[in-house]
Structure formats: structure tokens, C-alpha cells
């Protein structure tokens, strides 16, 4: 970002903010959140929700410094990433290691919970779509948003 030019910030958070165990561990929540209709509720959760402290800091900094900000909260990301820093997801390898160590798979409670997942390329696609839709004068290449030249 050049001096004097306004930037944009896309923060990758996680769906852990929606974690709800009011029905007990291993049971699905009745609530289905909409990223549009429920955005005020989601951004108003208290700090007991996973990721909320960082999401709140991102929102507050965006307002304070006048930086347009978006937060993407993907589900579990698994697979091989192609970025320069992190290429391995956390949850799936952690669960696989736990299963191998235990010698068998396991469930939480009755195992009725619902857990979705995405590949790193899906996350990149979401960032690209967000960038292209919101900022059509930018293009995305390998996770980096750049103005068209």
C-alpha cells in the first residue's frame, strides 16, 4: 500500500465464534446463522465466543483508522495450502493423530454434531470473489490483492 492511498483489510477468522453447546456437546445447534441477516448478532457476541476478541479488535481498528474491513469466517480448512507461510491445516491432522494414538475413531456425545470443511483453495476463491465484487479495480493473484496495472 502506498503512502496516502487507502487500503482495505480482509481478516480470516473462523466459525468457532458460532460454537454453541447449549444442547450439550456433540449435539447440533438449532440456530442457523446468516452472514447477512445475523451480522449484527454475530458481531455483538461477548468475549466468551472463540475468535470474538480478535474480531472485535479488527472491527474497532477498521472504524478507528477508517479502513474498510471484512471478516471471513471459514469452517475447518483442510488440505495442502499453497501460501508462502502455512501449508498444513490444524484440525484434521490433529484429529487423525489422536485417532491413531487412541487406536480407533471417537465421537463426542451421541455424535449428532455437524462439522463442515473446505480446502484452502476455497478460502482463496472467497477472498477473490469478495475482492472482485467489492473492489472491481483490484485483481487477486495467489492470495494477494493488487490494483490493476
N, CA and C atoms as an extended XYZ file, in Angstrom:
447
Properties=species:S:1:pos:R:3:atomname:S:1:resname:S:1:resid:I:1 pbc="F F F"
N         0.853       -1.161        0.000 N   UNK     1
C         0.000        0.000        0.000 CA  UNK     1
C         0.902        1.227        0.000 C   UNK     1
N         0.638        2.128       -0.889 N   UNK     2
C         1.438        3.341       -0.994 CA  UNK     2
C         0.999        4.370        0.029 C   UNK     2
N         1.931        5.194        0.434 N   UNK     3
C         1.642        6.258        1.377 CA  UNK     3
C         0.570        7.162        0.798 C   UNK     3
N        -0.439        7.460        1.564 N   UNK     4
C        -1.502        8.343        1.120 CA  UNK     4
C        -2.639        7.631        0.407 C   UNK     4
N        -2.491        6.349        0.123 N   UNK     5
C        -3.555        5.596       -0.533 CA  UNK     5
C        -4.274        4.746        0.506 C   UNK     5
N        -5.583        4.720        0.397 N   UNK     6
C        -6.391        3.979        1.349 CA  UNK     6
C        -6.385        2.493        1.010 C   UNK     6
N        -6.183        1.662        2.001 N   UNK     7
C        -6.188        0.223        1.801 CA  UNK     7
C        -7.465       -0.397        2.321 C   UNK     7
N        -7.551       -1.698        2.199 N   UNK     8
C        -8.666       -2.483        2.695 CA  UNK     8
C        -8.086       -3.663        3.454 C   UNK     8
N        -8.837       -4.168        4.423 N   UNK     9
C        -8.325       -5.278        5.217 CA  UNK     9
C        -9.337       -6.416        5.217 C   UNK     9
N        -8.894       -7.608        4.828 N   UNK    10
C        -9.713       -8.806        4.904 CA  UNK    10
C        -9.080       -9.700        5.964 C   UNK    10
N        -9.822       -9.947        7.027 N   UNK    11
C        -9.339      -10.763        8.141 CA  UNK    11
C        -9.955      -12.156        8.048 C   UNK    11
N        -9.136      -13.192        8.156 N   UNK    12
C        -9.636      -14.567        8.160 CA  UNK    12
C        -9.752      -15.011        9.612 C   UNK    12
N       -10.967      -15.246       10.046 N   UNK    13
C       -11.255      -15.650       11.416 CA  UNK    13
C       -11.665      -17.115       11.405 C   UNK    13
N       -12.792      -17.464       12.000 N   UNK    14
C       -13.244      -18.848       11.993 CA  UNK    14
C       -14.655      -18.982       12.522 C   UNK    14
N       -15.306      -20.084       12.172 N   UNK    15
C       -16.678      -20.297       12.614 CA  UNK    15
C       -16.758      -20.709       14.083 C   UNK    15
N       -15.613      -20.827       14.730 N   UNK    16
C       -15.623      -21.104       16.169 CA  UNK    16
C       -16.428      -20.067       16.931 C   UNK    16
N       -16.567      -18.879       16.362 N   UNK    17
C       -17.358      -17.828       17.009 CA  UNK    17
C       -18.821      -18.254       17.159 C   UNK    17
N       -19.272      -19.177       16.315 N   UNK    18
C       -20.657      -19.639       16.358 CA  UNK    18
C       -20.856      -20.849       17.259 C   UNK    18
N       -19.763      -21.324       17.884 N   UNK    19
C       -19.806      -22.522       18.731 CA  UNK    19
C       -20.887      -22.390       19.796 C   UNK    19
N       -21.775      -23.358       19.830 N   UNK    20
C       -22.902      -23.327       20.765 CA  UNK    20
C       -23.077      -24.724       21.351 C   UNK    20
N       -22.918      -24.845       22.642 N   UNK    21
C       -23.097      -26.150       23.295 CA  UNK    21
C       -24.317      -26.145       24.207 C   UNK    21
N       -25.266      -25.246       23.920 N   UNK    22
C       -26.454      -25.171       24.769 CA  UNK    22
C       -27.265      -26.469       24.731 C   UNK    22
N       -27.134      -27.267       23.672 N   UNK    23
C       -27.809      -28.569       23.578 CA  UNK    23
C       -26.909      -29.697       24.065 C   UNK    23
N       -25.744      -29.361       24.583 N   UNK    24
C       -24.785      -30.364       25.041 CA  UNK    24
C       -23.748      -30.648       23.966 C   UNK    24
N       -22.573      -31.059       24.378 N   UNK    25
C       -21.502      -31.383       23.444 CA  UNK    25
C       -21.917      -32.532       22.525 C   UNK    25
N       -21.572      -32.414       21.265 N   UNK    26
C       -21.871      -33.457       20.296 CA  UNK    26
C       -23.257      -33.358       19.689 C   UNK    26
N       -24.028      -32.346       20.065 N   UNK    27
C       -25.371      -32.173       19.518 CA  UNK    27
C       -25.437      -30.886       18.698 C   UNK    27
N       -26.139      -30.921       17.570 N   UNK    28
C       -26.207      -29.718       16.734 CA  UNK    28
C       -27.039      -28.623       17.381 C   UNK    28
N       -26.718      -27.399       17.048 N   UNK    29
C       -27.493      -26.242       17.491 CA  UNK    29
C       -28.693      -26.094       16.566 C   UNK    29
N       -29.770      -25.590       17.088 N   UNK    30
C       -30.952      -25.338       16.265 CA  UNK    30
C       -30.775      -24.080       15.420 C   UNK    30
N       -29.870      -23.208       15.834 N   UNK    31
C       -29.675      -21.923       15.162 CA  UNK    31
C       -28.834      -22.085       13.899 C   UNK    31
N       -29.308      -21.530       12.810 N   UNK    32
C       -28.548      -21.452       11.565 CA  UNK    32
C       -28.330      -19.970       11.307 C   UNK    32
N       -27.067      -19.556       11.268 N   UNK    33
C       -26.742      -18.147       11.108 CA  UNK    33
C       -26.643      -17.752        9.646 C   UNK    33
N       -27.062      -16.535        9.373 N   UNK    34
C       -26.898      -15.929        8.050 CA  UNK    34
C       -25.823      -14.874        8.162 C   UNK    34
N       -24.872      -14.878        7.226 N   UNK    35
C       -23.804      -13.877        7.276 CA  UNK    35
C       -24.323      -12.482        6.934 C   UNK    35
N       -25.547      -12.381        6.454 N   UNK    36
C       -26.135      -11.078        6.152 CA  UNK    36
C       -27.155      -10.707        7.229 C   UNK    36
N       -28.183      -11.519        7.384 N   UNK    37
C       -29.265      -11.202        8.314 CA  UNK    37
C       -28.814      -11.172        9.774 C   UNK    37
N       -27.816      -11.971       10.133 N   UNK    38
C       -27.386      -12.083       11.529 CA  UNK    38
C       -26.066      -11.386       11.831 C   UNK    38
N       -25.590      -10.547       10.916 N   UNK    39
C       -24.260       -9.940       11.112 CA  UNK    39
C       -24.188       -9.101       12.389 C   UNK    39
N       -25.242       -8.370       12.728 N   UNK    40
C       -25.211       -7.576       13.966 CA  UNK    40
C       -25.160       -8.466       15.203 C   UNK    40
N       -25.882       -9.569       15.189 N   UNK    41
C       -25.833      -10.509       16.312 CA  UNK    41
C       -24.438      -11.124       16.435 C   UNK    41
N       -23.887      -11.575       15.305 N   UNK    42
C       -22.574      -12.221       15.318 CA  UNK    42
C       -21.489      -11.263       15.784 C   UNK    42
N       -21.530      -10.019       15.325 N   UNK    43
C       -20.506       -9.045       15.713 CA  UNK    43
C       -20.762       -8.446       17.093 C   UNK    43
N       -21.830       -8.894       17.750 N   UNK    44
C       -22.127       -8.423       19.110 CA  UNK    44
C       -21.926       -9.510       20.163 C   UNK    44
N       -21.476      -10.696       19.754 N   UNK    45
C       -21.218      -11.747       20.736 CA  UNK    45
C       -20.234      -11.243       21.779 C   UNK    45
N       -20.322      -11.810       22.995 N   UNK    46
C       -19.369      -11.417       24.025 CA  UNK    46
C       -18.058      -12.178       23.857 C   UNK    46
N       -17.102      -11.842       24.695 N   UNK    47
C       -15.744      -12.388       24.549 CA  UNK    47
C       -15.622      -13.862       24.918 C   UNK    47
N       -16.713      -14.491       25.383 N   UNK    48
C       -16.647      -15.926       25.653 CA  UNK    48
C       -16.679      -16.739       24.353 C   UNK    48
N       -17.054      -16.101       23.251 N   UNK    49
C       -17.073      -16.789       21.957 CA  UNK    49
C       -15.665      -16.814       21.373 C   UNK    49
N       -15.252      -17.986       20.898 N   UNK    50
C       -13.930      -18.144       20.290 CA  UNK    50
C       -13.787      -17.135       19.148 C   UNK    50
N       -12.641      -16.535       19.011 N   UNK    51
C       -12.282      -15.563       17.970 CA  UNK    51
C       -12.861      -14.156       18.212 C   UNK    51
N       -13.811      -14.015       19.118 N   UNK    52
C       -14.505      -12.729       19.267 CA  UNK    52
C       -13.550      -11.606       19.644 C   UNK    52
N       -12.571      -11.859       20.509 N   UNK    53
C       -11.667      -10.794       20.927 CA  UNK    53
C       -10.885      -10.227       19.740 C   UNK    53
N       -10.394      -11.095       18.870 N   UNK    54
C        -9.640      -10.634       17.703 CA  UNK    54
C       -10.573       -9.965       16.698 C   UNK    54
N       -11.733      -10.575       16.447 N   UNK    55
C       -12.694       -9.970       15.510 CA  UNK    55
C       -13.092       -8.572       15.973 C   UNK    55
N       -13.321       -8.410       17.279 N   UNK    56
C       -13.699       -7.101       17.813 CA  UNK    56
C       -12.572       -6.089       17.606 C   UNK    56
N       -11.330       -6.504       17.836 N   UNK    57
C       -10.183       -5.608       17.632 CA  UNK    57
C       -10.065       -5.201       16.165 C   UNK    57
N       -10.310       -6.136       15.250 N   UNK    58
C       -10.253       -5.846       13.817 CA  UNK    58
C       -11.329       -4.826       13.439 C   UNK    58
N       -12.546       -5.045       13.926 N   UNK    59
C       -13.656       -4.127       13.634 CA  UNK    59
C       -13.356       -2.742       14.202 C   UNK    59
N       -12.924       -2.687       15.458 N   UNK    60
C       -12.627       -1.406       16.100 CA  UNK    60
C       -11.503       -0.660       15.390 C   UNK    60
N       -10.447       -1.365       15.001 N   UNK    61
C        -9.333       -0.719       14.290 CA  UNK    61
C        -9.793       -0.196       12.930 C   UNK    61
N       -10.624       -0.971       12.241 N   UNK    62
C       -11.147       -0.521       10.956 CA  UNK    62
C       -11.926        0.770       11.082 C   UNK    62
N       -12.755        0.856       12.122 N   UNK    63
C       -13.536        2.074       12.372 CA  UNK    63
C       -12.611        3.219       12.771 C   UNK    63
N       -11.713        2.958       13.712 N   UNK    64
C       -10.810        3.996       14.219 CA  UNK    64
C        -9.946        4.604       13.120 C   UNK    64
N        -9.409        3.764       12.233 N   UNK    65
C        -8.488        4.250       11.214 CA  UNK    65
C        -9.137        4.431        9.839 C   UNK    65
N       -10.447        4.224        9.769 N   UNK    66
C       -11.156        4.430        8.516 CA  UNK    66
C       -10.763        3.451        7.422 C   UNK    66
N       -10.444        2.223        7.815 N   UNK    67
C       -10.048        1.207        6.837 CA  UNK    67
C       -11.237        0.269        6.609 C   UNK    67
N       -11.745        0.198        5.376 N   UNK    68
C       -12.821       -0.752        5.095 CA  UNK    68
C       -12.344       -2.164        5.417 C   UNK    68
N       -13.149       -2.891        6.199 N   UNK    69
C       -12.737       -4.178        6.732 CA  UNK    69
C       -13.794       -5.239        6.478 C   UNK    69
N       -13.349       -6.431        6.142 N   UNK    70
C       -14.238       -7.580        6.004 CA  UNK    70
C       -13.650       -8.715        6.824 C   UNK    70
N       -14.526       -9.511        7.421 N   UNK    71
C       -14.091      -10.688        8.169 CA  UNK    71
C       -14.710      -11.907        7.506 C   UNK    71
N       -13.859      -12.857        7.140 N   UNK    72
C       -14.311      -14.126        6.584 CA  UNK    72
C       -14.085      -15.181        7.651 C   UNK    72
N       -15.131      -15.954        7.952 N   UNK    73
C       -15.037      -16.973        8.998 CA  UNK    73
C       -15.296      -18.344        8.400 C   UNK    73
N       -14.259      -18.958        7.843 N   UNK    74
C       -14.457      -20.275        7.231 CA  UNK    74
C       -14.581      -21.380        8.263 C   UNK    74
N       -15.160      -22.475        7.801 N   UNK    75
C       -15.220      -23.693        8.614 CA  UNK    75
C       -13.821      -24.306        8.626 C   UNK    75
N       -13.695      -25.499        9.143 N   UNK    76
C       -12.391      -26.166        9.182 CA  UNK    76
C       -11.767      -26.200        7.793 C   UNK    76
N       -10.536      -25.763        7.723 N   UNK    77
C        -9.803      -25.775        6.463 CA  UNK    77
C        -8.864      -26.977        6.510 C   UNK    77
N        -8.929      -27.805        5.472 N   UNK    78
C        -8.042      -28.967        5.433 CA  UNK    78
C        -7.477      -29.126        4.030 C   UNK    78
N        -6.342      -29.721        3.974 N   UNK    79
C        -5.690      -29.927        2.691 CA  UNK    79
C        -4.374      -29.171        2.658 C   UNK    79
N        -3.754      -29.184        1.518 N   UNK    80
C        -2.452      -28.540        1.342 CA  UNK    80
C        -2.653      -27.119        0.850 C   UNK    80
N        -2.130      -26.172        1.590 N   UNK    81
C        -2.187      -24.776        1.183 CA  UNK    81
C        -1.017      -24.436        0.275 C   UNK    81
N        -1.166      -23.406       -0.506 N   UNK    82
C        -0.113      -23.015       -1.454 CA  UNK    82
C         0.499      -21.664       -1.114 C   UNK    82
N         0.228      -21.174        0.094 N   UNK    83
C         0.767      -19.883        0.511 CA  UNK    83
C         2.221      -19.970        0.908 C   UNK    83
N         2.828      -18.822        1.173 N   UNK    84
C         4.255      -18.793        1.485 CA  UNK    84
C         4.594      -19.204        2.917 C   UNK    84
N         3.615      -19.243        3.809 N   UNK    85
C         3.925      -19.478        5.215 CA  UNK    85
C         3.384      -20.810        5.700 C   UNK    85
N         2.082      -20.976        5.656 N   UNK    86
C         1.458      -22.145        6.244 CA  UNK    86
C         0.850      -23.022        5.151 C   UNK    86
N         1.236      -24.275        5.095 N   UNK    87
C         0.715      -25.154        4.060 CA  UNK    87
C        -0.078      -26.327        4.641 C   UNK    87
N        -0.123      -26.449        5.958 N   UNK    88
C        -0.817      -27.578        6.592 CA  UNK    88
C        -1.896      -27.059        7.529 C   UNK    88
N        -3.087      -27.631        7.419 N   UNK    89
C        -4.178      -27.258        8.311 CA  UNK    89
C        -3.929      -27.843        9.704 C   UNK    89
N        -4.750      -27.474       10.655 N   UNK    90
C        -4.544      -27.938       12.028 CA  UNK    90
C        -5.497      -29.052       12.464 C   UNK    90
N        -6.808      -28.823       12.295 N   UNK    91
C        -7.782      -29.731       12.909 CA  UNK    91
C        -7.719      -31.158       12.389 C   UNK    91
N        -7.730      -31.348       11.081 N   UNK    92
C        -7.781      -32.708       10.534 CA  UNK    92
C        -6.515      -33.493       10.903 C   UNK    92
N        -5.304      -32.939       10.727 N   UNK    93
C        -4.118      -33.694       11.176 CA  UNK    93
C        -4.140      -33.974       12.684 C   UNK    93
N        -4.633      -33.016       13.478 N   UNK    94
C        -4.715      -33.219       14.925 CA  UNK    94
C        -5.661      -34.375       15.249 C   UNK    94
N        -6.837      -34.382       14.611 N   UNK    95
C        -7.787      -35.466       14.847 CA  UNK    95
C        -7.239      -36.812       14.371 C   UNK    95
N        -6.593      -36.809       13.220 N   UNK    96
C        -6.003      -38.042       12.685 CA  UNK    96
C        -4.954      -38.593       13.649 C   UNK    96
N        -4.098      -37.721       14.155 N   UNK    97
C        -3.074      -38.146       15.114 CA  UNK    97
C        -3.704      -38.705       16.392 C   UNK    97
N        -4.786      -38.057       16.857 N   UNK    98
C        -5.473      -38.530       18.062 CA  UNK    98
C        -6.100      -39.899       17.837 C   UNK    98
N        -6.703      -40.099       16.650 N   UNK    99
C        -7.302      -41.393       16.324 CA  UNK    99
C        -6.232      -42.475       16.269 C   UNK    99
N        -5.109      -42.197       15.611 N   UNK   100
C        -4.032      -43.179       15.515 CA  UNK   100
C        -3.461      -43.515       16.895 C   UNK   100
N        -3.308      -42.493       17.728 N   UNK   101
C        -2.772      -42.713       19.072 CA  UNK   101
C        -3.744      -43.554       19.908 C   UNK   101
N        -5.026      -43.274       19.756 N   UNK   102
C        -6.052      -43.989       20.526 CA  UNK   102
C        -6.297      -45.390       19.968 C   UNK   102
N        -6.042      -45.564       18.672 N   UNK   103
C        -6.256      -46.862       18.048 CA  UNK   103
C        -7.631      -47.050       17.442 C   UNK   103
N        -8.496      -46.060       17.586 N   UNK   104
C        -9.826      -46.121       16.977 CA  UNK   104
C       -10.431      -44.715       16.949 C   UNK   104
N       -11.429      -44.558       16.104 N   UNK   105
C       -12.100      -43.262       15.987 CA  UNK   105
C       -12.978      -43.020       17.215 C   UNK   105
N       -13.498      -41.827       17.342 N   UNK   106
C       -14.312      -41.486       18.503 CA  UNK   106
C       -15.407      -40.497       18.094 C   UNK   106
N       -16.393      -40.368       18.943 N   UNK   107
C       -17.443      -39.369       18.753 CA  UNK   107
C       -17.528      -38.537       20.021 C   UNK   107
N       -18.150      -37.390       19.892 N   UNK   108
C       -18.402      -36.535       21.052 CA  UNK   108
C       -19.884      -36.680       21.383 C   UNK   108
N       -20.177      -37.104       22.596 N   UNK   109
C       -21.568      -37.335       22.987 CA  UNK   109
C       -22.189      -38.381       22.082 C   UNK   109
N       -23.375      -38.082       21.555 N   UNK   110
C       -24.058      -39.010       20.653 CA  UNK   110
C       -23.573      -38.873       19.214 C   UNK   110
N       -22.675      -37.924       18.969 N   UNK   111
C       -22.116      -37.768       17.632 CA  UNK   111
C       -23.077      -37.174       16.621 C   UNK   111
N       -24.019      -36.383       17.087 N   UNK   112
C       -25.008      -35.783       16.189 CA  UNK   112
C       -24.589      -34.390       15.705 C   UNK   112
N       -23.424      -33.961       16.141 N   UNK   113
C       -22.971      -32.629       15.744 CA  UNK   113
C       -22.700      -32.592       14.237 C   UNK   113
N       -22.667      -31.393       13.701 N   UNK   114
C       -22.440      -31.190       12.270 CA  UNK   114
C       -21.154      -30.393       12.123 C   UNK   114
N       -20.263      -30.853       11.230 N   UNK   115
C       -18.988      -30.182       11.051 CA  UNK   115
C       -18.644      -30.178        9.583 C   UNK   115
N       -18.504      -29.030        9.011 N   UNK   116
C       -18.203      -28.895        7.597 CA  UNK   116
C       -16.727      -28.560        7.424 C   UNK   116
N       -16.242      -28.645        6.199 N   UNK   117
C       -14.844      -28.311        5.946 CA  UNK   117
C       -14.665      -27.804        4.520 C   UNK   117
N       -13.562      -27.097        4.307 N   UNK   118
C       -13.235      -26.538        2.991 CA  UNK   118
C       -11.742      -26.697        2.732 C   UNK   118
N       -11.387      -26.699        1.461 N   UNK   119
C        -9.984      -26.722        1.053 CA  UNK   119
C        -9.423      -25.296        1.070 C   UNK   119
N        -8.119      -25.137        1.237 N   UNK   120
C        -7.525      -23.787        1.203 CA  UNK   120
C        -7.874      -23.024       -0.078 C   UNK   120
N        -7.980      -23.726       -1.199 N   UNK   121
C        -8.306      -23.043       -2.462 CA  UNK   121
C        -9.703      -22.432       -2.418 C   UNK   121
N       -10.623      -23.038       -1.644 N   UNK   122
C       -11.960      -22.456       -1.500 CA  UNK   122
C       -11.875      -21.118       -0.767 C   UNK   122
N       -11.034      -21.065        0.262 N   UNK   123
C       -10.857      -19.822        1.003 CA  UNK   123
C       -10.290      -18.742        0.087 C   UNK   123
N        -9.302      -19.110       -0.717 N   UNK   124
C        -8.743      -18.158       -1.670 CA  UNK   124
C        -9.819      -17.677       -2.632 C   UNK   124
N       -10.678      -18.587       -3.084 N   UNK   125
C       -11.760      -18.206       -4.008 CA  UNK   125
C       -12.703      -17.211       -3.335 C   UNK   125
N       -13.039      -17.440       -2.056 N   UNK   126
C       -13.913      -16.492       -1.353 CA  UNK   126
C       -13.264      -15.117       -1.283 C   UNK   126
N       -11.973      -15.088       -0.947 N   UNK   127
C       -11.262      -13.808       -0.879 CA  UNK   127
C       -11.248      -13.133       -2.249 C   UNK   127
N       -11.049      -13.913       -3.286 N   UNK   128
C       -11.029      -13.352       -4.642 CA  UNK   128
C       -12.387      -12.785       -5.023 C   UNK   128
N       -13.450      -13.524       -4.707 N   UNK   129
C       -14.803      -13.054       -5.026 CA  UNK   129
C       -15.113      -11.794       -4.236 C   UNK   129
N       -14.793      -11.788       -2.950 N   UNK   130
C       -15.023      -10.605       -2.119 CA  UNK   130
C       -14.281       -9.404       -2.684 C   UNK   130
N       -13.037       -9.596       -3.013 N   UNK   131
C       -12.221       -8.510       -3.550 CA  UNK   131
C       -12.767       -8.021       -4.888 C   UNK   131
N       -13.084       -8.946       -5.784 N   UNK   132
C       -13.568       -8.577       -7.116 CA  UNK   132
C       -14.932       -7.909       -7.057 C   UNK   132
N       -15.786       -8.359       -6.136 N   UNK   133
C       -17.128       -7.794       -6.020 CA  UNK   133
C       -17.094       -6.418       -5.363 C   UNK   133
N       -16.357       -6.338       -4.289 N   UNK   134
C       -16.315       -5.093       -3.509 CA  UNK   134
C       -15.384       -4.058       -4.129 C   UNK   134
N       -14.283       -4.518       -4.717 N   UNK   135
C       -13.267       -3.617       -5.253 CA  UNK   135
C       -12.925       -4.056       -6.675 C   UNK   135
N       -13.804       -3.763       -7.639 N   UNK   136
C       -13.607       -4.278       -9.001 CA  UNK   136
C       -12.325       -3.809       -9.683 C   UNK   136
N       -11.672       -2.752       -9.183 N   UNK   137
C       -10.431       -2.273       -9.791 CA  UNK   137
C        -9.209       -3.041       -9.293 C   UNK   137
N        -9.428       -4.061       -8.466 N   UNK   138
C        -8.333       -4.898       -7.961 CA  UNK   138
C        -8.392       -6.269       -8.616 C   UNK   138
N        -7.297       -6.976       -8.599 N   UNK   139
C        -7.286       -8.369       -9.024 CA  UNK   139
C        -6.544       -9.174       -7.964 C   UNK   139
N        -6.864      -10.421       -7.877 N   UNK   140
C        -6.226      -11.293       -6.889 CA  UNK   140
C        -5.327      -12.288       -7.577 C   UNK   140
N        -4.117      -12.427       -7.072 N   UNK   141
C        -3.175      -13.424       -7.566 CA  UNK   141
C        -2.537      -14.107       -6.382 C   UNK   141
N        -2.768      -15.405       -6.255 N   UNK   142
C        -2.188      -16.203       -5.170 CA  UNK   142
C        -2.371      -15.563       -3.789 C   UNK   142
N        -3.573      -15.059       -3.547 N   UNK   143
C        -3.892      -14.545       -2.218 CA  UNK   143
C        -3.513      -13.107       -1.987 C   UNK   143
N        -2.985      -12.416       -2.993 N   UNK   144
C        -2.586      -11.020       -2.814 CA  UNK   144
C        -3.466      -10.153       -3.693 C   UNK   144
N        -4.138       -9.198       -3.088 N   UNK   145
C        -4.984       -8.297       -3.858 CA  UNK   145
C        -4.128       -7.126       -4.351 C   UNK   145
N        -4.201       -6.864       -5.649 N   UNK   146
C        -3.386       -5.776       -6.233 CA  UNK   146
C        -4.247       -4.942       -7.166 C   UNK   146
N        -3.988       -3.626       -7.253 N   UNK   147
C        -4.705       -2.827       -8.237 CA  UNK   147
C        -4.321       -3.270       -9.639 C   UNK   147
N        -5.288       -3.186      -10.576 N   UNK   148
C        -4.974       -3.479      -11.973 CA  UNK   148
C        -3.927       -2.524      -12.460 C   UNK   148
N        -2.978       -3.012      -13.266 N   UNK   149
C        -1.970       -2.104      -13.817 CA  UNK   149
C        -2.309       -1.765      -15.244 C   UNK   149
